[in-house]
Amino acid sequence: MCSAYSSSLCNTADRADPDVLLASGSRPECRAATTGGSVFDLSGNVKELTASRGSGAIPLRGGSYNQSGFGASCDFDWQVVSPSFRFENVGFRCCFSGAAPP
């Protein structure tokens, strides 16, 4: 379940610190609590490749370290890229079960 975006919790351009990529989990307050434990960095740090919703259209979610909070909010869900897309502010979860772009 989404909650309201807070510019003081996650690594986005809204924070006062330099806009740089951090090691995953570096901001322990940027987490979603679940029954199985916490999931870190769902907003900010890197945009994440998510499960494809159509041929050649992979959604990016979560915003990144160089993007404002609007792009990291739960409501921002319209950005898609091709399977060959590469950029320094894009990553994926280690538990990603799909085929990550080469």
DSSP file (Angstrom, degrees, kcal/mol; ACC not computed):
  #  RESIDUE AA STRUCTURE BP1 BP2  ACC     N-H-->O    O-->H-N    N-H-->O    O-->H-N    TCO  KAPPA ALPHA  PHI   PSI    X-CA   Y-CA   Z-CA
    1    1 A M              0   0    0      0, 0.0     2,-0.1     0, 0.0     0, 0.0   0.000 360.0 360.0 360.0 134.5    0.0    0.0    0.0
    2    2 A C        -     0   0    0     72,-0.0     2,-0.3    30,-0.0    71,-0.0  -0.462 360.0-167.4 -77.5 148.7    1.3    3.5   -0.9
    3    3 A S        -     0   0    0     -2,-0.1    71,-0.4     1,-0.1     2,-0.0  -0.773  40.3 -66.2-124.4 176.8    1.7    6.2    1.6
    4    4 A A        -     0   0    0     -2,-0.3     2,-0.2     1,-0.1    -1,-0.1  -0.338  54.5-109.9 -66.4 141.8    2.4    9.9    1.2
    5    5 A Y        -     0   0    0     -3,-0.0     2,-0.5     2,-0.0    -1,-0.1  -0.507  29.7-161.2 -70.6 137.1    5.7   10.9   -0.3
    6    6 A S    >>  -     0   0    0     -2,-0.2     3,-1.4     1,-0.1     4,-0.9  -0.984  12.8-154.5-122.9 120.4    8.1   12.6    2.1
    7    7 A S  T 34 S+     0   0    0     -2,-0.5     5,-0.3     1,-0.3    -1,-0.1   0.623  92.8  58.7 -68.4 -12.2   11.0   14.7    0.7
    8    8 A S  T 34 S+     0   0    0      1,-0.1    -1,-0.3     7,-0.1     8,-0.0   0.516 102.2  51.8 -95.0  -4.7   13.0   14.2    3.9
    9    9 A L  T <4 S+     0   0    0     -3,-1.4     2,-0.2    20,-0.1    21,-0.2   0.863 100.0  47.2-101.3 -40.8   13.1   10.4    3.9
   10   10 A C  S  < S-     0   0    0     -4,-0.9     2,-1.6    19,-0.1    34,-0.2  -0.624  86.9 -96.4-111.1 164.1   14.3    9.0    0.6
   11   11 A N  S    S+     0   0    0     32,-0.4    34,-3.0    -2,-0.2     2,-0.3  -0.583  70.1 128.7 -82.3  85.8   17.2    9.8   -1.8
   12   12 A T  S >  S-     0   0    0     -2,-1.6     3,-1.6    -5,-0.3    53,-0.2  -0.783  75.9 -94.2-127.4 174.2   15.6   12.2   -4.3
   13   13 A A  T 3  S+     0   0    0     54,-2.3    55,-0.2    51,-0.5    52,-0.1   0.634 115.9  74.0 -65.6 -13.6   16.6   15.6   -5.7
   14   14 A D  T 3  S+     0   0    0     53,-0.5    -1,-0.3    -4,-0.1    54,-0.1   0.710  78.9  91.4 -72.1 -20.2   14.3   17.2   -3.1
   15   15 A R  S <  S-     0   0    0     -3,-1.6    -7,-0.1    50,-0.1    -4,-0.0  -0.374  81.4-128.4 -75.1 156.3   16.9   16.4   -0.3
   16   16 A A  S    S+     0   0    0     -2,-0.1    -1,-0.1     2,-0.0     3,-0.1   0.685  82.5  89.9 -79.1 -18.6   19.5   19.0    0.6
   17   17 A D  S    S-     0   0    0      1,-0.2    -2,-0.0     3,-0.0     0, 0.0  -0.259  97.3 -71.1 -74.4 167.2   22.4   16.5    0.2
   18   18 A P        -     0   0    0      0, 0.0     2,-1.6     0, 0.0    -1,-0.2  -0.231  48.7-110.9 -58.9 146.5   24.2   16.0   -3.1
   19   19 A D        +     0   0    0     -3,-0.1     2,-0.3    -6,-0.1    47,-0.1  -0.624  68.2 135.1 -80.8  88.8   22.2   14.2   -5.8
   20   20 A V        -     0   0    0     -2,-1.6     2,-0.3    45,-0.1    25,-0.1  -0.944  61.5 -99.3-135.1 154.9   24.3   11.0   -5.9
   21   21 A L        -     0   0    0     -2,-0.3     2,-0.3    45,-0.0    25,-0.1  -0.579  41.6-158.3 -71.9 133.0   23.5    7.3   -6.1
   22   22 A L        -     0   0    0     -2,-0.3     3,-0.1   -11,-0.1     2,-0.1  -0.757  28.1 -90.2-110.1 158.8   23.8    5.7   -2.6
   23   23 A A    >   -     0   0    0     -2,-0.3     3,-1.9     1,-0.1     4,-0.2  -0.425  62.1 -86.9 -61.8 142.6   24.3    2.1   -1.7
   24   24 A S  T 3  S+     0   0    0      1,-0.3    -1,-0.1     2,-0.1    17,-0.0  -0.263 115.6  18.9 -54.9 133.2   20.9    0.3   -1.3
   25   25 A G  T 3  S+     0   0    0      2,-0.1    -1,-0.3     5,-0.1    -2,-0.1   0.516  81.9 128.8  83.4   6.0   19.5    0.7    2.3
   26   26 A S  S <  S+     0   0    0     -3,-1.9    -2,-0.1     1,-0.3     3,-0.1   0.775  72.2  52.0 -65.3 -26.2   21.8    3.7    3.1
   27   27 A R  S >  S-     0   0    0     -4,-0.2     3,-2.6     3,-0.1    14,-0.3  -0.790  72.9-174.9-109.6  86.7   18.8    5.7    4.2
   28   28 A P  T 3  S+     0   0    0      0, 0.0    -1,-0.1     0, 0.0    -2,-0.1   0.711  80.2  62.1 -60.1 -21.0   17.2    3.3    6.7
   29   29 A E  T 3  S+     0   0    0    -20,-0.2     2,-1.4     1,-0.2   -19,-0.1   0.613  84.3  82.8 -78.4 -10.7   14.1    5.6    7.2
   30   30 A C  S <  S+     0   0    0     -3,-2.6    11,-2.2   -21,-0.2     2,-0.3  -0.660  74.3 116.1 -92.2  80.8   13.3    5.2    3.5
   31   31 A R  E     -A   40   0A   0     -2,-1.4     2,-0.5     9,-0.2     9,-0.2  -0.962  61.1-134.6-147.1 158.9   11.4    1.9    3.8
   32   32 A A  E     -A   39   0A   0      7,-2.6     7,-2.3    -2,-0.3     2,-0.4  -0.985  28.1-138.1-114.5 122.4    8.1    0.1    3.5
   33   33 A A  E     +A   38   0A   0     -2,-0.5     2,-0.3     5,-0.2     5,-0.2  -0.684  29.5 172.0 -83.0 128.6    7.3   -2.1    6.4
   34   34 A T  E >   -A   37   0A   0      3,-2.1     3,-1.4    -2,-0.4    -2,-0.0  -0.795  49.2-101.7-126.7 171.3    5.7   -5.5    5.4
   35   35 A T  T 3  S+     0   0    0     -2,-0.3     3,-0.1     1,-0.3    -2,-0.0   0.762 124.3  50.7 -65.9 -22.8    4.8   -8.6    7.4
   36   36 A G  T 3  S-     0   0    0      1,-0.4     2,-0.3     3,-0.0    -1,-0.3   0.434 127.1 -83.9 -92.6   0.1    8.0  -10.2    6.0
   37   37 A G  E <   -A   34   0A   0     -3,-1.4    -3,-2.1     2,-0.0    -1,-0.4  -0.812  65.9 -36.6 127.4-169.7   10.3   -7.3    7.0
   38   38 A S  E     -A   33   0A   0     -2,-0.3     2,-0.5    -5,-0.2    -5,-0.2  -0.654  39.7-153.5 -93.4 146.3   11.2   -3.9    5.6
   39   39 A V  E     -A   32   0A   0     -7,-2.3    -7,-2.6    -2,-0.3     3,-0.4  -0.987  21.8-148.6-116.6 124.1   11.8   -3.2    1.9
   40   40 A F  E     +A   31   0A   0     -2,-0.5    -9,-0.2    -9,-0.2   -16,-0.0  -0.603  61.8  10.9 -98.4 152.8   14.2   -0.3    1.3
   41   41 A D        +     0   0    0    -11,-2.2     5,-0.3   -14,-0.3    -1,-0.2   0.783  62.8 145.4  60.3  36.1   14.4    2.4   -1.4
   42   42 A L  S    S+     0   0    0     -3,-0.4     2,-0.4   -12,-0.2     6,-0.1   0.754  75.9  43.0 -71.8 -22.2   11.1    1.8   -3.1
   43   43 A S  S    S-     0   0    0    -13,-0.1   -32,-0.4     4,-0.1    20,-0.2  -0.980 117.3  -5.7-119.6 136.4   11.1    5.5   -3.7
   44   44 A G  S    S+     0   0    0     18,-4.2     2,-1.7    -2,-0.4   -32,-0.2  -0.129  90.2  77.1  79.2-176.8   14.2    7.4   -4.8
   45   45 A N  S    S+     0   0    0    -34,-3.0    20,-2.3   -25,-0.1     2,-0.4  -0.557 110.6   3.0  68.3 -79.1   17.8    6.3   -5.3
   46   46 A V  S    S-     0   0    0     -2,-1.7    44,-0.2    -5,-0.3     2,-0.2  -0.989  74.8-117.3-130.4 146.4   17.3    4.5   -8.6
   47   47 A K  E     -b   90   0B   0     42,-3.0    44,-3.0    -2,-0.4     2,-0.4  -0.520  41.3-132.0 -67.8 148.2   14.2    4.1  -10.8
   48   48 A E  E     -bC  91  61B   0     13,-3.0    13,-1.9    42,-0.2     2,-0.3  -0.901   2.3-128.7-115.9 135.3   13.4    0.5  -11.0
   49   49 A L  E     - C   0  60B   0     42,-2.6    44,-0.4    -2,-0.4     2,-0.2  -0.611  37.6-172.0 -69.0 131.4   12.7   -1.7  -14.0
   50   50 A T        -     0   0    0      9,-2.1     3,-0.1    -2,-0.3    46,-0.0  -0.698  35.3 -54.2-122.7 177.4    9.4   -3.6  -13.3
   51   51 A A        -     0   0    0     -2,-0.2    -1,-0.1     7,-0.1     2,-0.0  -0.211  63.9-106.8 -56.5 134.6    7.4   -6.4  -14.9
   52   52 A S        -     0   0    0      6,-0.2     6,-0.2     1,-0.1    -1,-0.1  -0.319  26.0-167.6 -63.3 140.4    6.6   -5.7  -18.5
   53   53 A R  S    S-     0   0    0      4,-1.6     2,-0.3     1,-0.3    -1,-0.1   0.261  70.6  -2.3-111.9   9.1    3.0   -4.8  -19.3
   54   54 A G  S >  S-     0   0    0      3,-0.5     3,-1.9     0, 0.0    -1,-0.3  -0.938  99.5 -53.8 176.6 165.6    3.2   -5.2  -23.0
   55   55 A S  T 3  S-     0   0    0     -2,-0.3     3,-0.1     1,-0.3    -2,-0.0  -0.378 121.8  -6.3 -60.0 118.2    5.6   -6.0  -25.8
   56   56 A G  T 3  S+     0   0    0     -2,-0.3     2,-0.5     1,-0.1    -1,-0.3   0.635 106.9 110.1  73.9  14.9    8.6   -3.6  -25.6
   57   57 A A    <   +     0   0    0     -3,-1.9    -4,-1.6    25,-0.1    -3,-0.5  -0.858  39.0 175.6-127.9  97.4    7.2   -1.5  -22.8
   58   58 A I  E     -D   81   0C   0     23,-3.1    23,-2.4    -2,-0.5    -6,-0.2  -0.895  27.1-131.9-102.8 118.6    8.9   -1.9  -19.4
   59   59 A P  E     -D   80   0C   0      0, 0.0    -9,-2.1     0, 0.0     2,-0.4  -0.414  10.8-148.6 -69.5 141.7    7.6    0.4  -16.7
   60   60 A L  E     +C   49   0B   0     19,-2.6    19,-0.4   -11,-0.2     2,-0.3  -0.933  24.2 178.8-104.8 134.1   10.1    2.4  -14.6
   61   61 A R  E     +C   48   0B   0    -13,-1.9   -13,-3.0    -2,-0.4    16,-0.1  -0.932  43.9  37.8-134.2 156.8    8.9    3.1  -11.0
   62   62 A G  S    S-     0   0    0     14,-0.4   -18,-4.2    11,-0.3    10,-0.1   0.310  85.5-115.3  95.0  -6.2   10.1    4.8   -7.8
   63   63 A G        -     0   0    0      8,-0.4     2,-0.3   -20,-0.2     9,-0.1  -0.034  33.6-110.1  66.4-178.4   12.0    7.9   -9.1
   64   64 A S    >   -     0   0    0      4,-0.2     3,-1.7   -18,-0.1   -51,-0.5  -0.862  28.7 -86.8-145.5 177.4   15.7    8.4   -8.6
   65   65 A Y  T 3  S+     0   0    0    -20,-2.3   -50,-0.1     1,-0.3   -19,-0.1   0.725 125.1  45.7 -61.8 -23.6   18.4   10.4   -6.8
   66   66 A N  T 3  S+     0   0    0    -21,-0.2     2,-0.3   -54,-0.1    -1,-0.3   0.063 100.0  85.4-109.8  25.2   18.3   13.1   -9.5
   67   67 A Q  S <  S-     0   0    0     -3,-1.7   -54,-2.3     1,-0.0   -53,-0.5  -0.942  78.9-110.3-126.8 146.2   14.5   13.4   -9.8
   68   68 A S    >>  -     0   0    0     -2,-0.3     3,-0.9   -55,-0.2     4,-0.6  -0.178  40.3 -96.9 -68.6 168.3   12.0   15.4   -7.8
   69   69 A G  H >> S+     0   0    0      1,-0.3     4,-0.9     2,-0.2     3,-0.8   0.774 117.5  69.0 -58.7 -30.9    9.6   13.8   -5.4
   70   70 A F  H >4 S+     0   0    0      1,-0.3     3,-0.9     2,-0.2     6,-0.3   0.921 100.6  48.5 -56.7 -42.5    6.7   13.8   -7.9
   71   71 A G  H <4 S+     0   0    0     -3,-0.9    -8,-0.4     1,-0.2    -1,-0.3   0.692 112.5  49.4 -70.3 -18.4    8.6   11.2   -9.9
   72   72 A A  H << S+     0   0    0     -3,-0.8    -1,-0.2    -4,-0.6    -2,-0.2   0.491  90.4 105.0 -96.6  -5.4    9.2    9.1   -6.8
   73   73 A S  S X< S-     0   0    0     -4,-0.9     3,-1.2    -3,-0.9   -11,-0.3  -0.298  82.1-115.4 -76.9 161.2    5.6    9.2   -5.6
   74   74 A C  T 3  S+     0   0    0    -71,-0.4    -1,-0.1     1,-0.2   -70,-0.1   0.756 113.2  62.3 -64.7 -25.0    3.2    6.3   -5.9
   75   75 A D  T 3  S+     0   0    0      1,-0.1     2,-1.1    -5,-0.1    -1,-0.2   0.674  80.4  89.0 -76.5 -16.8    1.0    8.3   -8.3
   76   76 A F    <   +     0   0    0     -3,-1.2   -14,-0.4    -6,-0.3   -13,-0.1  -0.693  46.2 134.9 -86.3  99.0    3.8    8.5  -10.9
   77   77 A D        +     0   0    0     -2,-1.1    -1,-0.1   -16,-0.1   -16,-0.1   0.068  38.7  86.6-136.3  27.3    3.2    5.4  -13.0
   78   78 A W        +     0   0    0    -19,-0.0     2,-0.5     2,-0.0   -17,-0.1   0.487  54.5 106.9-112.2  -1.7    3.3    6.4  -16.7
   79   79 A Q        +     0   0    0    -19,-0.4   -19,-2.6    -3,-0.1     2,-0.3  -0.679  41.6 170.4 -84.6 123.8    7.0    6.2  -17.6
   80   80 A V  E     -D   59   0C   0     -2,-0.5     2,-0.3   -21,-0.3   -23,-0.1  -0.937  10.4-168.6-128.4 153.6    7.9    3.1  -19.8
   81   81 A V  E     -D   58   0C   0    -23,-2.4   -23,-3.1    -2,-0.3    -2,-0.0  -0.865  27.8 -98.5-134.4 167.4   11.1    2.2  -21.6
   82   82 A S    >   -     0   0    0     -2,-0.3     3,-1.9   -25,-0.2   -25,-0.1  -0.435  41.3-104.2 -81.4 162.8   12.3   -0.3  -24.2
   83   83 A P  T 3  S+     0   0    0      0, 0.0    -1,-0.1     0, 0.0   -26,-0.1   0.716 120.9  54.4 -60.4 -20.8   14.1   -3.5  -23.2
   84   84 A S  T 3  S+     0   0    0     17,-0.1     2,-0.1    18,-0.1    -2,-0.0   0.379  79.2 129.9 -94.8   5.1   17.4   -2.0  -24.4
   85   85 A F    <   +     0   0    0     -3,-1.9     2,-0.3     1,-0.0    -4,-0.1  -0.341  31.4 178.3 -64.1 136.2   17.1    1.2  -22.3
   86   86 A R        +     0   0    0     -2,-0.1     2,-0.3     3,-0.0    -2,-0.0  -0.998  10.3 149.6-137.8 137.8   20.2    2.1  -20.2
   87   87 A F    >   -     0   0    0     -2,-0.3     3,-1.5     3,-0.2    -2,-0.0  -0.946  50.6-114.6-163.0 152.0   20.8    5.0  -17.9
   88   88 A E  T 3  S+     0   0    0     -2,-0.3    -1,-0.0     1,-0.3   -67,-0.0   0.693 112.3  54.0 -65.2 -20.3   22.8    5.6  -14.7
   89   89 A N  T 3  S+     0   0    0    -43,-0.1   -42,-3.0   -25,-0.1     2,-0.4   0.118  93.2  88.8-102.4  23.2   19.8    6.3  -12.6
   90   90 A V  E <   +b   47   0B   0     -3,-1.5     2,-0.2   -44,-0.2    -3,-0.2  -0.965  45.0 141.3-123.5 136.8   18.0    3.0  -13.4
   91   91 A G  E     -b   48   0B   0    -44,-3.0   -42,-2.6    -2,-0.4     2,-0.3  -0.724  32.5-127.8-146.9-163.1   18.3   -0.4  -11.7
   92   92 A F        -     0   0    0    -44,-0.2     2,-0.1    -2,-0.2   -42,-0.1  -0.978  30.5 -91.3-153.9 160.8   16.2   -3.4  -10.6
   93   93 A R    >   -     0   0    0    -44,-0.4     3,-1.8    -2,-0.3   -44,-0.0  -0.440  29.8-125.2 -73.8 147.1   15.6   -5.4   -7.4
   94   94 A C  T 3  S+     0   0    0      1,-0.3    -1,-0.1    -2,-0.1     0, 0.0   0.789 112.9  56.5 -60.6 -27.3   17.8   -8.4   -6.7
   95   95 A C  T 3  S+     0   0    0      2,-0.0    -1,-0.3     0, 0.0     2,-0.1   0.350  74.0 135.9 -88.1   7.3   14.6  -10.4   -6.4
   96   96 A F    <   -     0   0    0     -3,-1.8     4,-0.1     1,-0.2   -46,-0.0  -0.379  35.8-169.2 -56.4 122.1   13.5   -9.4   -9.9
   97   97 A S        +     0   0    0     -2,-0.1    -1,-0.2     2,-0.1     2,-0.0   0.483  56.1  81.9 -99.5  -3.8   12.2  -12.7  -11.5
   98   98 A G  S    S-     0   0    0      1,-0.1     2,-0.8     0, 0.0   -47,-0.0  -0.179  97.2 -76.6 -87.4-173.6   11.8  -11.5  -15.1
   99   99 A A        -     0   0    0     -2,-0.0    -1,-0.1     3,-0.0    -2,-0.1  -0.785  46.8-145.7 -88.8 111.0   14.4  -11.2  -17.7
  100  100 A A        -     0   0    0     -2,-0.8    -8,-0.0    -4,-0.1     0, 0.0  -0.476  31.8 -94.2 -72.0 145.6   16.5   -8.1  -17.1
  101  101 A P              0   0    0      0, 0.0    -1,-0.1     0, 0.0   -17,-0.1  -0.306 360.0 360.0 -57.8 143.7   17.7   -6.3  -20.1
  102  102 A P              0   0    0      0, 0.0   -18,-0.1     0, 0.0    -2,-0.1   0.507 360.0 360.0 -65.1 360.0   21.3   -7.4  -21.1
